Structures are given as structure tokens and as C-alpha cells.
């Protein structure tokens, strides 16, 4: 079943904005939710940061106030990850997008399917929004993504590159 609605954590949104790939999100998904804590983390960032400048003027993300769920709070994640997973627990039609390994482990323990930035790039390639997952990953590396070469190669294989 295709993912139609997502709830975004800060790092994927920052990376996609700073890598000039943010256009992918409203093209792929009917709804993009950004929890209040994530929104504040981004707009409170360095004023020269493209994501901090861009986010307040975008018309496609829905900013949502989220009350953390105790089962997520117990994991002692960052406030952004906590709100993303809490929102997803309360709204089952939304897929959390995050790259943090502990947050993904928490999600698995709670039965929540997640996706990461790499998966978004694969979907974007399948939709013809980008030409190459590898080129886009390299762009994101230049924007600050830390990703190992084996992960890049795995994502390329999944994308048929």
C-alpha cells in the first residue's frame, strides 16, 4: 500500500531543504505533518540555514501540536523524535520519516512502520522526480548527511542503479 501521509522529523526535512530536494515531499505525499517541536528546532536553527529560512514560507507542511505518548517518552529520544512517533501512534494513517537509529528501534518495538530519507529518494526516483538516488544522496552528503558507503550502495541497488 503506498504511503500517502507522513510525519517528518527534523533531519530529513533539513537535509532535503538544504539539498534543494524539498520539492519531493509535496509531490510524493498528500499530507506532510511537521510536529511543533520539529518546526521550532528547524526555524530556531542558524538564520543562514536554507531550511530555517524556507520552512515558514512553505504552504504544504502542516504544523501540529503533539502531546507525547508515555510509551515513546520512556525511550528518552529527542523531543522531535518523541513528537513524530507520538503523532504516528495517535494517527495510524501517517508514516514517520526519521533517520535516527534509536528512534527507529523505538518505532519497531511499538509496531510502527517508518521510512528514512533514503527511502524517500527511492520513491522520488520511481515517480520520476529525480534521475538518480546516488546523485541525490551525494547532494545530501554535501548538505550534511552522514551516510556510509555500504548504505549508499544498498540504496542504489534498491533503486535499480
Backbone as a ProteinNet text record, in pm:
[ID]
protein_1_A
[PRIMARY]
XXXXXXXXXXXXXXXXXXXXXXXXXXXXXXXXXXXXXXXXXXXXXXXXXXXXXXXXXXXXXXXXXXXXXXXXXXXXXXXXXXXXXXXXXXXXXXXXXXXXXXXXXXXXXXXXXXXXXXXXXXXXXXXXXXXXXXXXXXXXXXXXXXXXXXXXXXXXXXXXX
[TERTIARY]
84.3	0	88.5	68.3	154.6	131.1	239	232.1	177.9	73.1	13.5	35.8	51.6	65.8	187.4	269.1	389.6	395.3	472.9	506.5	659	714.3	858.5	935.6	1051.2	1147.1	1237.9	1314.6	1395.1	1502.1	1580.6	1695.2	1654.5	1555.2	1518.6	1470.9	1393.5	1343.2	1455.3	1544.9	1659.1	1745.1	1776.5	1861.7	1797.6	1668.8	1601.5	1593.1	1568.2	1565.9	1705.1	1803.9	1939.6	1999.6	1953.3	1999.5	1915.2	1824.7	1734.7	1651.1	1609.5	1526.1	1391.4	1359.3	1235.3	1110.7	1121.7	1008.4	953.1	1035.5	995.1	876.4	878.6	779.9	635.5	601.2	460.5	424.3	524.6	497.4	464.3	524.9	504.5	388.1	361.8	269.8	154	34.6	-85.7	-82	-23.5	-11.8	126.3	183.6	313.3	294.9	307.8	293.3	431.3	447.9	569.9	526.6	563.2	526.7	587.9	521.3	563.9	710.9	753.2	892.6	991.3	956.4	1042.7	1048.1	931.5	922.8	1012.8	1000.2	1079.2	1228.2	1264	1405.1	1463.3	1385.5	1435	1440.3	1332.1	1330.6	1418.3	1453.1	1542.9	1689	1712.6	1849	1920.5	2039.9	2116.3	2035.2	2033.2	1948.7	1992	2112.4	2157.8	2125.1	2074.5	2039	1918.4	1928.9	1820.7	1689.9	1696	1574.1	1507.1	1585.6	1530.8	1463.5	1520.7	1463.3	1339	1343.4	1240.7	1112.5	1126.4	1011.4	893.6	914.9	798.9	717.8	779.1	708.8	647.5	670.2	614.6	467.2	387.8	244.7	201.2	290.1	249.5	268.6	363	369	261.6	201.4	103	172.6	180.9	241	135.8	173.1	79.7	139.3	56.6	94.6	74.3	170.5	165.6	189.8	104.6	126.8	200.3	319.9	397.7	325.1	341.7	283.3	384.2	339.5	432.8	517.8	460.7	538	655.4	644.9	755.4	851.1	796.4	878.1	978.5	937.7	1025.8	1157.4	1159	1279.3	1382.9	1345.3	1436.5	1501.4	1417.8	1461.9	1463.9	1508.6	1496.6	1349.6	1317.7	1178.4	1115.7	1194.4	1141.7	1101.2	1191.6	1160.9	1042.3	1038.4	928.2	795.1	790.8	665.7	628.6	726.7	698.6	634.7	695.9	643.5	512.7	498.2	371.8	258.6	286.1	184.4	144.8	244.2	216.1	136.4	162.7	85.5	-60.3	-83.5	-220.6	-292.8	-218.7	-276.7	-220.3	-285.6	-231.3	-210	-268.7	-250.1	-123.3	-42.4	78.5	203.2	296.2	423.7	529.7	597.8	704.4	827.6	885.5	1008.7	1117.8	1211	1322.4	1441.6	1559.4	1682.3	1755	1713.7	1778.5	1754.4	1862.5	1851	1774.1	1796.5	1723.7	1574.2	1541.1	1400.1	1337.1	1410.3	1358.1	1337.9	1429.4	1416.9	1292.8	1272.6	1152.7	1027.3	1026.6	910.7	881.8	986.1	967.6	906.6	955.4	904.1	756.3	710.4	571	485.8	547	473.6	447.2	533.2	515.7	614.1	560.8	645.3	702.5	830.4	893.6	957	1000.7	1085.8	1190.5	1300.1	1407.9	1423.1	1518.3	1544.6	1579.6	1655.9	1693.2	1572.1	1475	1352.6	1275.5	1273.1	1206	1272.3	1404.3	1474.3	1441.4	1430.2	1393.4	1253.1	1159.8	1022.9	1023	1105.8	1114.1	1167.2	1263	1314.2	1206.8	1136.1	1029.3	921.5	897.8	798	853.5	982	1043.3	1074.2	1079.1	1107.2	1256.4	1337.3	1482.8	1536.6	1653.1	1713.2	1790.2	1854.4	1946.7	1943.3	1927	1934.2	2076.4	2175.3	2314.2	2346.4	2311.1	2338.6	2268.5	2146.7	2072.1	2134	2179	2246.7	2375.9	2448.7	2573.5	2540.7	2430.7	2385.1	2353.5	2287.5	2254.3	2379.2	2477.5	2604.6	2666.8	2663.2	2717.2	2637.3	2511.2	2425.6	2436.1	2516.6	2539.6	2498.3	2444.2	2404.8	2528.9	2531.2	2635.2	2574.4	2634.9	2586.1	2705.9	2709.4	2823.3	2811.3	2925.1	2927.3	2846.9	2853	2768.8	2619	2574.8	2432.8	2398.5	2488.9	2466.7	2452.7	2541.2	2537.1	2408.1	2363.2	2239.3	2118.4	2115.1	2005.4	2007.5	2127.4	2138.5	2082.3	2116.9	2065.1	1912.8	1857.5	1711.8	1646.1	1718.8	1664.7	1695.4	1765.7	1798.2	1911.2	1999.4	2113.3	2240.2
-118.2	0	124.1	216.2	334.5	426.6	492.9	587.8	719.6	771.8	897	1011.2	975.8	1079	1047.7	1150.3	1131.8	1235.9	1202.5	1296.7	1298.9	1419.6	1437.2	1476.7	1416.4	1459.8	1566.8	1632.9	1747.3	1710	1606.4	1581	1552.3	1467.8	1450.3	1580.2	1659.5	1784.3	1884.8	1896.9	1988.2	1946.4	1818.2	1769	1791.6	1759.1	1777	1924.7	2010.9	2155.7	2205.5	2170.4	2219.4	2158.8	2040.2	1976.7	2015.5	2110.4	2159.4	2047.2	1954.1	1842.2	1841.3	1951.1	1958	1948.2	1980.1	1970.3	1828.3	1731.1	1590.3	1563.3	1621.5	1586.6	1614.5	1737.7	1759.6	1689.3	1650.2	1576.3	1430	1374	1232.2	1206.2	1301.3	1273.5	1372.3	1320.7	1404.2	1496	1447.3	1526.4	1509.7	1622.9	1623.7	1700.3	1629.2	1690.1	1712.3	1829.7	1862.2	1897.3	1812.4	1843.8	1976.7	2041.5	2171.3	2172.3	2069.5	2065.2	2058.3	1983.9	1973.6	2108	2169.4	2300.6	2400.8	2406	2500.6	2471	2343.1	2304.8	2358.3	2350.4	2394.2	2546.2	2614.2	2760.1	2831.1	2762.5	2821.1	2794.8	2723.8	2692.2	2815.6	2797.3	2911.2	2988.7	3121.4	3201.8	3194.5	3150.5	3136	2998.2	2909.9	2775.7	2781.6	2717	2721	2667	2559.3	2501.1	2599.5	2666.7	2764	2880	2920.3	3030.8	2985.6	2864.8	2815.7	2770.7	2698.6	2633.9	2727.5	2844.4	2929	2973.7	2977.8	3023.1	2912.6	2787.4	2676	2658.1	2625.7	2609.6	2463.6	2368.4	2228.8	2157.9	2197.8	2123.9	2172.8	2078.2	2111.4	2104.3	2217.8	2219.7	2170.3	2074.3	2014.6	2013.4	2050.9	2038.5	1892.2	1835.5	1693.9	1676.8	1599.2	1560.9	1427.4	1423.5	1299.1	1182.8	1065.2	941.1	877.6	838.3	781.3	665.5	578	465.5	511.9	629.9	685.1	761.7	836.7	917	829.2	707.5	613.9	587.5	605.8	578.2	690	802.7	914.6	960.4	973.5	1023.9	1175.2	1238.8	1383.2	1420.9	1546.2	1590	1577.6	1602.6	1588.5	1445.5	1351.4	1210.4	1164.8	1212.5	1177.3	1225.1	1348.8	1400.3	1331.5	1302.1	1232.6	1096.7	1018.6	884.9	890.9	988.4	1004.5	1038.1	1126.5	1161.1	1036.5	959.5	838.8	736.4	725.1	632.1	675.4	803.3	854.5	866.1	867.9	885.1	775	661.7	541.3	554.4	650.7	665	738.2	778.2	855.8	771.1	780.4	710.6	808.8	776.2	864.2	855	971.3	977.9	1026.8	935.8	970.9	883.4	933.9	861.7	811.9	856.4	819.6	671.4	597.6	452.2	416.1	489.8	458.5	486.4	593.1	624.2	514.3	462.8	353.6	226.6	202.3	86.2	101.6	221.6	250.1	223.9	274.5	256.4	107.9	30.6	-114.2	-179.4	-139.3	-200.3	-167.3	-55.5	-13.5	-52.7	-126	-172.6	-64.4	36.9	146.7	129.6	128.1	125.9	265.9	275.7	405.1	403.7	519.8	529.1	634.6	626.2	722.5	806.5	894.2	984	905.4	798	716.1	656.8	610.8	555.3	662.4	783.7	893.2	916.6	908.7	927.4	814.9	692.6	580.5	603.4	643.1	671.9	786.5	887	1001.8	958.2	866.7	817.1	735.6	650.1	569.6	657.6	775	869.6	963.1	949.9	1034.4	1175.9	1196.1	1329.6	1360.3	1254.5	1268.9	1164.2	1190.9	1096.8	985.9	1019.8	925.5	935.8	821.2	816.5	849.2	795.1	822.1	971.2	1034.9	1178.5	1257.7	1220.3	1290.9	1266.4	1144.2	1115.8	1196.6	1208.3	1288.4	1434.7	1482.5	1618.8	1635.4	1535.6	1540.2	1528.3	1451.7	1445.6	1584.8	1655.4	1791.5	1884.8	1850.5	1931.7	1887.9	1783.4	1743.9	1603.3	1524.3	1387.4	1301.6	1230.6	1130.4	997.9	935.3	806.2	725.8	599.8	516.2	471.5	438.7	392.6	264	166.6	46.8	78.9	177.4	216.3	281.4	363.8	424.9	315.6	216.8	108.6	27.1	3.3	-70.6	7.7	137.7	220.8	227.2	233.1	230.5	100.7	-13.3	-141.8	-144.1	-95.4	-94	-6.5	95.8	186.9	138.5	24.8	-28	45.8	105.8	178.4	96.4
0	0	0	-91.3	-97.5	22.4	62.4	172.7	118	181.5	137	234.3	364.8	466.9	553.4	575.5	655.8	767	870.2	976.2	982	967.9	946.6	1070.9	1086.8	1186.9	1124.7	1208.5	1163.1	1061.3	1088.4	999.9	855.5	827.1	686.5	620.7	694.9	638	616.5	712.4	698	579.3	572.1	463.2	326.2	314.4	185.2	147.7	245.1	217.1	178.3	258.2	232.4	106.4	68.6	-54.4	-175	-155.8	-261.5	-322.9	-237.5	-279.8	-207.7	-139.3	-62.7	-150.8	-278.5	-371.7	-379.8	-342.7	-347.8	-256.1	-137.3	-34.2	-75.9	-119.2	-157.8	-288.3	-365.1	-488.9	-460.6	-358	-325.8	-230.6	-140	-30.6	-28.2	0.1	7.1	129.3	238.9	360.7	420.9	462.6	529.9	660.2	771	903.8	964	1024.5	1097.8	1240.4	1338.5	1476	1521.6	1614.8	1666.4	1710.8	1784.5	1832.6	1716.7	1613.4	1495.3	1424	1408.3	1343.9	1415.9	1548.8	1628.4	1619.1	1618.8	1606.3	1475.5	1369.9	1238.8	1229.9	1263.5	1246.8	1349.4	1457.8	1557.6	1524.3	1415.2	1374.2	1322.4	1269.5	1217.9	1113.7	1125.1	1035.8	890.1	863.7	725	667.6	752.1	708.5	614.9	499.1	399.9	456.3	533.4	591.5	687.2	771.1	867	794.4	681.2	603.4	526.8	473.8	383.7	453.5	564.2	627.7	656.7	717.3	749.2	627	509.5	390.2	305.9	342.6	265.1	296.4	193.9	216.2	230.6	210.6	215	349.4	436.6	563.5	660.1	731.9	834.7	970.4	1038.5	1172.1	1271.2	1354.9	1450.5	1590.9	1688	1828.8	1868.2	1938.9	1974.1	2123.5	2187.5	2327.1	2326.3	2384.8	2384.4	2451.5	2395.5	2446.3	2542.9	2663.7	2762.5	2709.6	2625.6	2571.8	2486.3	2427.9	2348.5	2439.6	2533.1	2625.5	2698.9	2734.4	2807	2733.5	2603	2524.3	2534.6	2592.2	2612.3	2480.6	2378.8	2249.2	2254.5	2148.9	2138.5	2130.3	2160.2	2159.8	2020.3	1915.3	1780	1748.6	1774.6	1750.4	1835.3	1960.6	2050.4	1994	1944.3	1889.1	1758.1	1674	1547.7	1575.5	1664.9	1693.8	1771.7	1859.7	1932.6	1836.5	1741	1641.1	1561.3	1519.2	1440.2	1520.2	1649.1	1732.8	1742.2	1747.5	1761	1627.1	1518.2	1384.2	1294.7	1293.4	1228.9	1078.5	1012.9	869	829.2	926.7	899.4	921.8	828.1	840.2	888.2	998.1	1044.3	953.4	924.8	846.6	939.8	970.4	1056.8	1025	1058.7	1028	1152.6	1269.2	1394.7	1425.7	1449	1470.2	1597.3	1706.7	1829.9	1811.9	1742.1	1715.5	1630.2	1533.7	1450.9	1534.1	1627.5	1715.9	1804.4	1857.5	1937.3	1853.9	1731.6	1643.4	1621.2	1590.9	1570.4	1694	1812.4	1936.5	1957.9	1899.9	1913.6	1792.7	1699.4	1581.8	1478.3	1474.1	1378.8	1263.5	1140.5	1020.7	999	967.7	942.1	803.6	762.6	644.7	673	598.9	614.1	488.5	493.4	381.3	255	270.2	154.6	84.6	161	103	26.9	80.1	9.5	-126	-130	-258.2	-356.2	-307.6	-395	-451.8	-366.3	-413.3	-514.4	-490.1	-581.7	-717.9	-718.1	-845.6	-917.8	-844.2	-904.5	-966.5	-907	-957.5	-1064.8	-1095.4	-1196.9	-1150.5	-1019.1	-965.4	-961.7	-951	-956.4	-1053.1	-1107.2	-1202.1	-1133.2	-1021.1	-959.6	-807.9	-742.4	-596.9	-552.8	-623.5	-583.8	-593.3	-703.5	-717.2	-607.3	-575.5	-470.7	-333.6	-307.1	-180.8	-169.3	-278.2	-276.4	-247.8	-304.6	-276.6	-128	-70.8	71	158.2	113.5	186.2	192.5	82.3	79.2	169.2	194.9	282	428.5	456.4	595	633.9	541.2	573.9	595.6	708.4	728.2	689.5	589.5	542.3	494.4	531.7	494.2	348.4	292.3	153.4	134.6	228.6	211.9	207.4	283.9	282.4	148.8	98.1	-34.5	-139.7	-135.6	-234.1	-221.4	-97.5	-75.4	-131.5	-106.1	-157.3	-310.4	-367	-514.7	-571.4	-507	-554	-545.8	-434.8	-419.8	-526.2	-569.6	-672.6	-813.3	-824.9	-957.1	-1025.6	-949.7	-1009.1	-1001.5
[MASK]
+++++++++++++++++++++++++++++++++++++++++++++++++++++++++++++++++++++++++++++++++++++++++++++++++++++++++++++++++++++++++++++++++++++++++++++++++++++++++++++++++

